[in-house]
């Protein structure tokens, strides 16, 4: 970790920018943007920043393929005021109700949450920590009765355990974790499946439902696809290389067209510690992943997290996990055909020929954008026939060219440089070392690719790029050398076919404060002072084709505002207009978001409230920790402390995003 290294091991992990580990000299997205507009000759004269804004502005992109003809915004709600405080805020005329919080019972035998008497057994049946991805599977096609799917990405021990942080002479220090506390952390990872129902306009959990289920860092899982059984996945506890305990660091995810739940394993490297024996085969592989990270203390009690004792265990993480929420007996599957990297998101769409296409970002500075295209086709009439679709297909990595074209490069053993000459002996090796294979293909290093969402309404794909302050290439066309605020790229797949191997790209937005010229933000002039944002992270496209963007990293220091959920116009004269719909407490990150099919509800996840915010007087350190250790019982129902899933509905009913 670099200058953003937190005081405590897992403080601020989500908005920390880790040292880049991509060793290639492949041209970055910033360099391509620069060359593209420089080559067009748009930057003559002294007002380079103004010219950039003009060339990539919303109005300049009205001729984009399949652009809609509307003249005004598709959103009409009263905007929230941006700011910083310890509460959450939603647009006027809407209710934001907490549906479930960390520690609330999920399974039928789980006890009520007591923060002063936590146990691994209790946490195994309670809602996990740091909720990220939110999915919804309708029951009998209903938008008011279904299964809520929630990822639990990571844990903040300094906020979870009363008394762990002590304050001496104004200095806060975190003590070592006990074995029980480590096991609580393991059980707080994974995901939750919860039956929910809307009753009299309000969402509630269905207690005693046979669907209610926790998936944890200890849940037994099967490894499937091309890597299953490979020697590089075999350990002392699994000599078959086909079984693994648990899933970790599940960030954004997805739901398949056949109603299964996809959990994307992101920063899995942080859970491992130790050193490989000198000359070990995995040395280069792990170095490309900045592994081991050593963020946690799990290796003190579990040998599988010490790579000096179990050198192959880490190869069993970094995959997409498929779960059937309709079947509590279903064993989760790690689908290795989709590649191994720090997955952010697993959103899918059905291509015109029936194949299923799944997009995923590799969330690190200078890493890549991927998609997977199944070999088989989706069968809408036979759910069971789709259950093996993710085990066969082609994984692609994106190359963005300076003329606005792009190509999807196949990660296929035996093609191009992916041969034995470069250390790949099979497709399994290519997938285990997806990053190195992508380096060799010449993929375009990106600025922290996070959520990627296909839009079946207009045939485009939206790529969230959070930030990259390590960019050092100065040029007149792109002054964002130190890209602190991120941007959003819009992909147009060739012929509107999501399975295509070529397409074009445009910038939808360069983020940040548009009133600061040197930032180079490109929001439309209709965007208010509350409407601009930085650090795009998760996103959603609703059933009307409207784009919603949530953020990670807004703070007093960075933007003077908290994270939140913004509604973004993508077409017509309003293209590039953004409005703040919901804002989270200081220190929290905005995750989710998920609109129901009928557009009557937006589910959002408020992650790690109270983590950070040291610069805000109302949430400062270290006095906050000192108070926390004695006041924890008072915070059982307090939004600023417990990660929560929130259901947003319009008062009196109606479609979200409207007045």
ROPA-631424 format. One line per 3 residues: their letters; for each residue x, y, z of C-alpha. Coordinates in steps of 0.25 Angstrom, whole numbers, plus 5000, padded with zeros to 4 digits. Layout:
// residues N
a) X Y Z ~ ... $
***
This chain:
// residues 659
xxx) 5000 5000 5000 ~ 5005 5014 4998 ~ 5002 5028 5004 $
xxx) 4988 5023 5007 ~ 4992 5012 5016 ~ 4982 5013 5028 $
xxx) 4985 5013 5042 ~ 4978 5000 5045 ~ 4980 4988 5035 $
xxx) 4966 4989 5029 ~ 4963 5003 5030 ~ 4959 5010 5017 $
xxx) 4963 4998 5008 ~ 4952 5001 4998 ~ 4957 5015 4994 $
xxx) 4972 5012 4996 ~ 4980 5012 4984 ~ 4990 5001 4984 $
xxx) 5004 5001 4978 ~ 5002 4997 4963 ~ 5008 4984 4960 $
xxx) 5006 4983 4945 ~ 5020 4983 4939 ~ 5017 4985 4925 $
xxx) 5018 4997 4916 ~ 5005 4995 4909 ~ 4999 5009 4906 $
xxx) 4989 5014 4917 ~ 4975 5019 4915 ~ 4980 5033 4919 $
xxx) 4990 5032 4908 ~ 4980 5027 4898 ~ 4970 5038 4901 $
xxx) 4982 5048 4899 ~ 4986 5043 4886 ~ 4972 5041 4881 $
xxx) 4969 5056 4882 ~ 4982 5061 4879 ~ 4982 5054 4866 $
xxx) 4969 5060 4863 ~ 4975 5074 4864 ~ 4965 5079 4874 $
xxx) 4975 5085 4884 ~ 4981 5096 4876 ~ 4982 5109 4884 $
xxx) 4984 5111 4899 ~ 4971 5106 4905 ~ 4974 5092 4905 $
xxx) 4966 5088 4917 ~ 4954 5095 4911 ~ 4956 5088 4897 $
xxx) 4956 5074 4904 ~ 4943 5077 4911 ~ 4937 5081 4897 $
xxx) 4942 5069 4890 ~ 4937 5059 4900 ~ 4925 5067 4905 $
xxx) 4911 5061 4905 ~ 4907 5070 4894 ~ 4918 5065 4885 $
xxx) 4914 5051 4886 ~ 4899 5052 4882 ~ 4902 5044 4869 $
xxx) 4906 5032 4877 ~ 4901 5019 4872 ~ 4886 5017 4875 $
xxx) 4886 5030 4883 ~ 4872 5034 4888 ~ 4865 5046 4884 $
xxx) 4860 5051 4897 ~ 4863 5066 4899 ~ 4862 5066 4914 $
xxx) 4866 5058 4926 ~ 4859 5044 4929 ~ 4860 5048 4944 $
xxx) 4851 5058 4951 ~ 4853 5056 4966 ~ 4857 5068 4975 $
xxx) 4872 5066 4977 ~ 4879 5064 4990 ~ 4889 5074 4995 $
xxx) 4903 5069 4996 ~ 4910 5070 5009 ~ 4916 5062 5021 $
xxx) 4909 5058 5033 ~ 4907 5045 5041 ~ 4893 5042 5035 $
xxx) 4888 5037 5022 ~ 4879 5046 5013 ~ 4870 5043 5001 $
xxx) 4862 5051 4991 ~ 4850 5059 4996 ~ 4838 5050 4994 $
xxx) 4845 5037 4997 ~ 4847 5028 5009 ~ 4860 5021 5012 $
xxx) 4857 5009 5021 ~ 4868 5000 5027 ~ 4864 4986 5023 $
xxx) 4876 4978 5030 ~ 4889 4982 5037 ~ 4901 4974 5041 $
xxx) 4898 4964 5052 ~ 4883 4963 5049 ~ 4879 4948 5049 $
xxx) 4878 4942 5035 ~ 4877 4927 5038 ~ 4866 4922 5046 $
xxx) 4875 4917 5058 ~ 4883 4930 5058 ~ 4882 4939 5071 $
xxx) 4879 4953 5072 ~ 4892 4962 5071 ~ 4899 4966 5083 $
xxx) 4912 4973 5079 ~ 4918 4971 5093 ~ 4916 4955 5092 $
xxx) 4920 4952 5078 ~ 4923 4937 5074 ~ 4927 4930 5061 $
xxx) 4915 4921 5063 ~ 4906 4933 5064 ~ 4912 4941 5052 $
xxx) 4911 4929 5043 ~ 4896 4931 5044 ~ 4895 4946 5044 $
xxx) 4896 4956 5034 ~ 4911 4958 5030 ~ 4920 4971 5030 $
xxx) 4922 4981 5019 ~ 4910 4978 5010 ~ 4914 4981 4996 $
xxx) 4907 4975 4984 ~ 4892 4974 4985 ~ 4884 4965 4976 $
xxx) 4869 4961 4975 ~ 4863 4949 4969 ~ 4847 4950 4968 $
xxx) 4839 4939 4974 ~ 4828 4935 4964 ~ 4832 4947 4955 $
xxx) 4829 4957 4966 ~ 4835 4971 4969 ~ 4830 4971 4983 $
xxx) 4834 4957 4987 ~ 4847 4951 4985 ~ 4861 4947 4990 $
xxx) 4871 4958 4994 ~ 4885 4954 4990 ~ 4896 4962 4997 $
xxx) 4912 4961 4997 ~ 4920 4963 5010 ~ 4933 4968 5005 $
xxx) 4943 4970 5016 ~ 4943 4973 5031 ~ 4948 4985 5040 $
xxx) 4952 4979 5053 ~ 4955 4993 5059 ~ 4940 4996 5057 $
xxx) 4934 4982 5060 ~ 4940 4978 5074 ~ 4938 4987 5086 $
xxx) 4951 4990 5093 ~ 4960 4985 5082 ~ 4965 4999 5080 $
xxx) 4971 5006 5092 ~ 4974 5021 5093 ~ 4987 5025 5101 $
xxx) 4991 5040 5102 ~ 4982 5043 5090 ~ 4988 5032 5081 $
xxx) 4979 5020 5076 ~ 4985 5007 5075 ~ 4978 4993 5071 $
xxx) 4982 4981 5079 ~ 4984 4967 5073 ~ 4972 4959 5070 $
xxx) 4968 4946 5078 ~ 4966 4933 5070 ~ 4951 4935 5073 $
xxx) 4951 4949 5067 ~ 4958 4944 5055 ~ 4948 4933 5053 $
xxx) 4937 4943 5054 ~ 4943 4951 5043 ~ 4944 4939 5034 $
xxx) 4929 4936 5037 ~ 4926 4951 5034 ~ 4931 4949 5020 $
xxx) 4923 4943 5008 ~ 4909 4946 5005 ~ 4894 4945 5010 $
xxx) 4882 4940 5003 ~ 4869 4946 5010 ~ 4854 4944 5006 $
xxx) 4848 4958 5006 ~ 4834 4963 5004 ~ 4827 4977 5002 $
xxx) 4815 4978 5011 ~ 4807 4991 5012 ~ 4818 4998 5004 $
xxx) 4829 4994 5013 ~ 4840 4983 5011 ~ 4842 4973 5022 $
xxx) 4850 4960 5024 ~ 4842 4947 5024 ~ 4847 4940 5037 $
xxx) 4848 4925 5036 ~ 4849 4924 5021 ~ 4855 4912 5015 $
xxx) 4863 4921 5006 ~ 4870 4929 5017 ~ 4884 4925 5016 $
xxx) 4898 4929 5020 ~ 4911 4927 5011 ~ 4924 4929 5019 $
xxx) 4939 4928 5018 ~ 4937 4913 5022 ~ 4926 4909 5013 $
xxx) 4930 4897 5005 ~ 4931 4900 4990 ~ 4934 4892 4977 $
xxx) 4944 4897 4967 ~ 4939 4895 4953 ~ 4944 4898 4939 $
xxx) 4957 4897 4932 ~ 4966 4899 4945 ~ 4958 4888 4953 $
xxx) 4968 4877 4958 ~ 4980 4884 4953 ~ 4993 4882 4962 $
xxx) 4994 4897 4965 ~ 4981 4896 4973 ~ 4985 4884 4981 $
xxx) 4988 4886 4996 ~ 4990 4877 5008 ~ 4975 4877 5011 $
xxx) 4971 4875 4997 ~ 4979 4866 4988 ~ 4969 4866 4977 $
xxx) 4969 4881 4974 ~ 4954 4882 4973 ~ 4949 4886 4987 $
xxx) 4952 4899 4995 ~ 4946 4905 5008 ~ 4940 4918 5006 $
xxx) 4940 4931 4998 ~ 4946 4944 5001 ~ 4946 4959 4998 $
xxx) 4933 4958 4990 ~ 4931 4972 4984 ~ 4922 4975 4973 $
xxx) 4915 4963 4967 ~ 4904 4959 4958 ~ 4891 4951 4955 $
xxx) 4890 4942 4943 ~ 4878 4941 4933 ~ 4875 4928 4940 $
xxx) 4874 4934 4954 ~ 4887 4929 4960 ~ 4896 4938 4969 $
xxx) 4910 4942 4965 ~ 4920 4946 4975 ~ 4933 4952 4970 $
xxx) 4945 4950 4978 ~ 4953 4963 4978 ~ 4965 4966 4988 $
xxx) 4967 4952 4992 ~ 4982 4954 4993 ~ 4981 4962 5006 $
xxx) 4977 4950 5014 ~ 4990 4943 5012 ~ 5003 4945 5019 $
xxx) 5017 4938 5019 ~ 5027 4935 5008 ~ 5029 4925 4997 $
xxx) 5041 4916 4997 ~ 5052 4922 4988 ~ 5050 4919 4974 $
xxx) 5035 4914 4976 ~ 5027 4913 4963 ~ 5016 4923 4968 $
xxx) 5026 4934 4971 ~ 5024 4942 4959 ~ 5009 4939 4959 $
xxx) 5007 4944 4973 ~ 5016 4956 4970 ~ 5007 4960 4959 $
xxx) 4996 4960 4969 ~ 5003 4968 4980 ~ 5002 4956 4988 $
xxx) 5002 4953 4999 ~ 4996 4965 5005 ~ 4997 4962 5020 $
xxx) 4985 4971 5024 ~ 4979 4961 5033 ~ 4983 4952 5045 $
xxx) 4977 4939 5040 ~ 4990 4932 5037 ~ 4993 4932 5052 $
xxx) 4982 4922 5054 ~ 4980 4916 5041 ~ 4991 4910 5033 $
xxx) 4984 4911 5020 ~ 4986 4926 5020 ~ 5001 4925 5021 $
xxx) 5007 4922 5008 ~ 5020 4917 5014 ~ 5012 4905 5019 $
xxx) 5001 4904 5008 ~ 5007 4911 4995 ~ 4996 4907 4986 $
xxx) 4984 4911 4995 ~ 4984 4925 4989 ~ 4982 4920 4975 $
xxx) 4968 4915 4980 ~ 4963 4929 4981 ~ 4961 4941 4971 $
xxx) 4950 4934 4964 ~ 4935 4936 4961 ~ 4926 4928 4970 $
xxx) 4912 4923 4965 ~ 4901 4920 4975 ~ 4887 4915 4973 $
xxx) 4879 4924 4983 ~ 4866 4915 4980 ~ 4873 4902 4986 $
xxx) 4879 4903 5000 ~ 4886 4890 4997 ~ 4893 4895 4985 $
xxx) 4909 4895 4987 ~ 4915 4908 4982 ~ 4923 4906 4969 $
xxx) 4936 4914 4966 ~ 4935 4916 4951 ~ 4950 4916 4947 $
xxx) 4947 4918 4932 ~ 4944 4933 4935 ~ 4959 4935 4940 $
xxx) 4966 4939 4952 ~ 4969 4953 4956 ~ 4963 4963 4966 $
xxx) 4949 4963 4960 ~ 4940 4975 4962 ~ 4926 4971 4957 $
xxx) 4920 4960 4949 ~ 4909 4966 4941 ~ 4903 4958 4930 $
xxx) 4894 4960 4917 ~ 4889 4950 4907 ~ 4895 4953 4893 $
xxx) 4886 4953 4880 ~ 4890 4938 4877 ~ 4886 4934 4891 $
xxx) 4900 4933 4897 ~ 4902 4939 4910 ~ 4913 4950 4912 $
xxx) 4918 4954 4926 ~ 4927 4966 4929 ~ 4937 4968 4940 $
xxx) 4947 4979 4944 ~ 4961 4976 4950 ~ 4961 4986 4961 $
xxx) 4975 4991 4962 ~ 4982 5003 4955 ~ 4987 4999 4941 $
xxx) 4979 4986 4941 ~ 4969 4982 4931 ~ 4955 4980 4926 $
xxx) 4949 4966 4923 ~ 4937 4959 4917 ~ 4934 4945 4916 $
xxx) 4925 4939 4905 ~ 4919 4925 4908 ~ 4920 4914 4898 $
xxx) 4906 4909 4900 ~ 4893 4917 4899 ~ 4883 4922 4909 $
xxx) 4870 4913 4910 ~ 4859 4921 4916 ~ 4850 4909 4917 $
xxx) 4860 4900 4924 ~ 4867 4906 4936 ~ 4875 4893 4939 $
xxx) 4880 4893 4925 ~ 4888 4907 4928 ~ 4895 4902 4941 $
xxx) 4908 4898 4934 ~ 4908 4910 4924 ~ 4919 4917 4931 $
xxx) 4929 4905 4930 ~ 4931 4906 4915 ~ 4934 4919 4907 $
xxx) 4944 4929 4903 ~ 4950 4939 4913 ~ 4954 4953 4906 $
xxx) 4962 4965 4911 ~ 4960 4979 4905 ~ 4970 4987 4896 $
xxx) 4965 5001 4894 ~ 4971 5008 4882 ~ 4974 5023 4880 $
xxx) 4965 5024 4868 ~ 4953 5021 4877 ~ 4952 5006 4873 $
xxx) 4954 4994 4882 ~ 4957 4980 4881 ~ 4954 4968 4890 $
xxx) 4966 4959 4891 ~ 4964 4944 4894 ~ 4971 4938 4905 $
xxx) 4973 4925 4899 ~ 4984 4915 4901 ~ 4993 4913 4889 $
xxx) 4989 4926 4882 ~ 4999 4937 4880 ~ 5008 4938 4892 $
xxx) 5000 4929 4901 ~ 5009 4917 4899 ~ 5019 4908 4906 $
xxx) 5030 4918 4901 ~ 5024 4927 4911 ~ 5021 4917 4922 $
xxx) 5007 4913 4919 ~ 5005 4898 4918 ~ 4990 4898 4917 $
xxx) 4978 4907 4918 ~ 4978 4905 4933 ~ 4991 4912 4933 $
xxx) 4986 4924 4925 ~ 4974 4925 4935 ~ 4982 4924 4947 $
xxx) 4991 4935 4942 ~ 4980 4943 4935 ~ 4988 4956 4938 $
xxx) 5001 4952 4932 ~ 4994 4946 4920 ~ 4987 4959 4918 $
xxx) 5000 4967 4919 ~ 5006 4958 4908 ~ 4994 4961 4899 $
xxx) 4996 4976 4900 ~ 4983 4979 4907 ~ 4981 4994 4911 $
xxx) 4984 4997 4925 ~ 4972 5004 4932 ~ 4970 5014 4944 $
xxx) 4964 5004 4954 ~ 4953 4997 4946 ~ 4942 4994 4955 $
xxx) 4927 4991 4952 ~ 4924 4989 4937 ~ 4909 4989 4933 $
xxx) 4903 4985 4920 ~ 4891 4992 4916 ~ 4881 4983 4908 $
xxx) 4872 4995 4905 ~ 4883 5003 4896 ~ 4893 4992 4894 $
xxx) 4904 4999 4901 ~ 4914 4996 4913 ~ 4918 5005 4924 $
xxx) 4931 5004 4930 ~ 4934 5010 4944 ~ 4948 5015 4945 $
xxx) 4950 5020 4960 ~ 4963 5027 4959 ~ 4978 5026 4957 $
xxx) 4988 5036 4964 ~ 5000 5028 4959 ~ 4998 5033 4944 $
xxx) 5011 5041 4941 ~ 5010 5044 4926 ~ 5007 5058 4924 $
xxx) 5001 5063 4911 ~ 4992 5075 4906 ~ 4981 5066 4902 $
xxx) 4978 5060 4916 ~ 4983 5068 4928 ~ 4978 5058 4937 $
xxx) 4992 5052 4940 ~ 4988 5050 4954 ~ 4975 5044 4952 $
xxx) 4969 5046 4966 ~ 4954 5046 4962 ~ 4952 5035 4951 $
xxx) 4944 5034 4939 ~ 4933 5026 4932 ~ 4936 5019 4918 $
xxx) 4924 5015 4909 ~ 4926 5003 4900 ~ 4918 5001 4887 $
xxx) 4919 4987 4883 ~ 4920 4985 4868 ~ 4906 4983 4862 $
xxx) 4900 4984 4876 ~ 4905 4970 4879 ~ 4910 4968 4893 $
xxx) 4918 4955 4888 ~ 4925 4963 4877 ~ 4940 4963 4877 $
xxx) 4941 4978 4873 ~ 4935 4991 4876 ~ 4937 5006 4879 $
xxx) 4938 5014 4891 ~ 4935 5028 4896 ~ 4936 5035 4909 $
xxx) 4923 5037 4916 ~ 4928 5046 4927 ~ 4941 5051 4933 $
xxx) 4938 5052 4948 ~ 4942 5063 4958 ~ 4938 5077 4961 $
xxx) 4934 5084 4948 ~ 4937 5098 4954 ~ 4952 5095 4955 $
xxx) 4957 5096 4941 ~ 4970 5088 4943 ~ 4961 5076 4948 $
xxx) 4956 5075 4934 ~ 4942 5069 4938 ~ 4932 5068 4927 $
xxx) 4918 5068 4933 ~ 4907 5075 4925 ~ 4905 5090 4929 $
xxx) 4891 5085 4934 ~ 4898 5078 4946 ~ 4897 5086 4959 $
xxx) 4907 5088 4970 ~ 4901 5075 4976 ~ 4901 5067 4964 $
xxx) 4916 5065 4961 ~ 4923 5053 4967 ~ 4937 5047 4968 $
xxx) 4941 5032 4969 ~ 4931 5024 4961 ~ 4930 5010 4966 $
xxx) 4917 5002 4966 ~ 4906 5005 4956 ~ 4893 4999 4951 $
xxx) 4885 5000 4938 ~ 4870 4999 4942 ~ 4859 4993 4933 $
xxx) 4857 5007 4926 ~ 4871 5007 4922 ~ 4875 5018 4932 $
xxx) 4889 5019 4938 ~ 4891 5020 4953 ~ 4905 5022 4959 $
xxx) 4910 5020 4973 ~ 4923 5025 4978 ~ 4935 5021 4987 $
xxx) 4945 5031 4992 ~ 4938 5044 4993 ~ 4942 5051 5006 $
xxx) 4945 5064 5012 ~ 4959 5064 5007 ~ 4956 5059 4993 $
xxx) 4942 5066 4990 ~ 4936 5072 5002 ~ 4925 5062 5002 $
xxx) 4921 5048 5005 ~ 4919 5036 4995 ~ 4905 5034 4990 $
xxx) 4896 5030 4978 ~ 4895 5039 4966 ~ 4885 5037 4954 $
xxx) 4893 5040 4941 ~ 4887 5043 4927 ~ 4893 5036 4916 $
xxx) 4886 5041 4904 ~ 4880 5053 4897 ~ 4883 5067 4901 $
xxx) 4883 5063 4915 ~ 4895 5053 4913 ~ 4905 5055 4924 $
xxx) 4895 5062 4934 ~ 4896 5056 4948 ~ 4887 5057 4960 $
xxx) 4890 5053 4975 ~ 4879 5044 4979 ~ 4884 5038 4992 $
xxx) 4896 5041 5001 ~ 4902 5032 5012 ~ 4908 5036 5026 $
xxx) 4922 5041 5027 ~ 4933 5029 5025 ~ 4923 5020 5018 $
xxx) 4924 5015 5004 ~ 4912 5014 4994 ~ 4910 5000 4989 $
xxx) 4899 4993 4982 ~ 4891 4999 4975 ~ 4879 4990 4971 $
xxx) 4866 4995 4965 ~ 4854 4985 4965 ~ 4849 4981 4952 $
xxx) 4836 4989 4954 ~ 4845 5001 4957 ~ 4837 5003 4970 $
xxx) 4849 5001 4979 ~ 4864 5004 4979 ~ 4872 4995 4989 $
xxx) 4886 5001 4993 ~ 4897 4996 5002 ~ 4903 5005 5012 $
xxx) 4917 4999 5014 ~ 4927 5002 5026 ~ 4920 5014 5032 $
xxx) 4929 5021 5042 ~ 4942 5016 5035 ~ 4950 5029 5033 $
xxx) 4944 5043 5034 ~ 4956 5047 5043 ~ 4955 5061 5038 $
xxx) 4941 5063 5042 ~ 4939 5068 5056 ~ 4926 5060 5058 $
xxx) 4934 5047 5055 ~ 4948 5049 5059 ~ 4958 5040 5064 $
xxx) 4963 5036 5074 ~ 4952 5040 5084 ~ 4942 5033 5075 $
xxx) 4949 5019 5078 ~ 4950 5022 5093 ~ 4935 5025 5093 $
xxx) 4932 5013 5085 ~ 4937 5003 5094 ~ 4928 5007 5105 $
xxx) 4916 5012 5097 ~ 4915 5000 5087 ~ 4902 4995 5092 $
xxx) 4895 5008 5089 ~ 4899 5007 5075 ~ 4890 4994 5072 $
xxx) 4881 5002 5063 ~ 4890 5013 5059 ~ 4892 5016 5044 $
xxx) 4906 5022 5046 ~ 4912 5009 5051 ~ 4906 4997 5045 $
xxx) 4907 4993 5031 ~ 4893 4993 5025 ~ 4884 4990 5013 $
xxx) 4874 5001 5011 ~ 4861 5000 5003 ~ 4857 5013 4996 $
xxx) 4843 5015 4991 ~ 4835 5027 4987 ~ 4824 5032 4996 $
xxx) 4811 5028 4991 ~ 4817 5019 4981 ~ 4822 5021 4967 $
xxx) 4835 5020 4959 ~ 4848 5023 4966 ~ 4856 5035 4960 $
xx) 4843 5043 4957 ~ 4837 5054 4965 $
***
